[in-house]
Amino acid sequence: MLERKITSDERQLIQQAHQLLPGGSTGNVYNDVIVGRGSGSHVWDVSGNEYVDYLLGSGPLVLGHAHPEVVQAVQRQLDNGTTFFATHESAIALAAEVVAASPCAERIRYTSSGTEATEYALRAARAFRRKDLVLKFEGGFHGMNAYSLMSLAPSDPPPFPQATCDSAGVPGVLREEVLIAPFNDTETTTAMIERHQGQLAAVIMEPFQRVICPRPGFLESVRSVTERYEIPLIFDEIVTGFRFAYGGAQEYYGVTPDLCTLGKILAGGFPLAAVAGRADMMRGFEPAASKDGSFMPQIGTLNGNPIAAVAGLATLEVLRRDGTYERLNEMGRQLMDALRDILSRSGIAAQVVGEPSVFDVVFTDQEIVDFRSYATGDTGLLKRFNELLIAHGIFRADTKFYMSLVHTPEDIQSTIEIFESVISQLASE
């Protein structure tokens, strides 16, 4: 097996990380790789090891690391100020681009993170409906706010629609405010919404749940029943926004929600996210809404930060160019097809799931349709797979391969060769 070269400097940094940071990590990836720099589709650790990067900052770097047009935009803005706590031209320009791109968007409110965006989207729905109960889907990830941590990854899932909390420190009473439905189960979800329609403030979902594709007709059925009862439907598009298509999963799947959350690609890798949606449902963010008690104060020091806004504008300008999404998806399809073929020949039970621009492998013989089928995956085999990928020069988190526009044919070919080597070793162990 290959051994990753680790210098004494990196060993010292790893030791410091474990002394100073819980788990030796910033909270995202726990692999003891200390990243030194990134350029294009590659990253280097501080020991000098080079990797083809499929983590890409967990998705926002669809243009790769240090894209020259994004860097130039940021450098120009640095001379004109780094933050204002006030409305500025770039924030308005980016808002106009979001409204033009996203089918549901009539108004937009900025936040600094996806967690904040989903929390405020739920708050906007509650203010609009004047109800509290929320329906989410088991295994759905909506950031780290308390409501989103209900049934995120339950080890012993209770019967639907009962929620369980997957984090310490969250008030237990919130379990009573969240209903849990199974993703891709139209009959159960529809019945649950119909049964509780009088109490529901919103239905929130990832239209593409982690790496699970919606079955044909599933999103349409959720849209239909929520529309019938005038229940706000929220699409969490932090991952899929500007990745699946310029108009996100709404455009890609052809289903329009009432509200959506955007992040990651929206700011080209800088801290910025947003809630966007129907003007009447976004009205609660306006101070004038205080007249009827529906005003939601939403103050954030870095809301609409100018550095993030110009980075987002530069990123979106590149994404609007002809052939962008065709190229992105074609590269992803090549890797998915190759990985599927290699696994099939190896005899290892596995499913390659997702869409071409973000996908994964799950080591199970079951079809992946929801959280419970996803949870049948062999986590020990996945951990070993990830260890071997790192050792062979492929960088990613525990799950997901994110594609970028700057991955090259050489990257794709070398990755396929590494898949061959890694899976052969897995099959022989």
Order of alpha helices (4+ residues) and beta strands (2+ residues): alpha-beta-beta-beta-alpha-alpha-beta-alpha-beta-beta-alpha-beta-alpha-beta-alpha-beta-beta-alpha-alpha-alpha-beta-beta-alpha-alpha-beta-beta-alpha
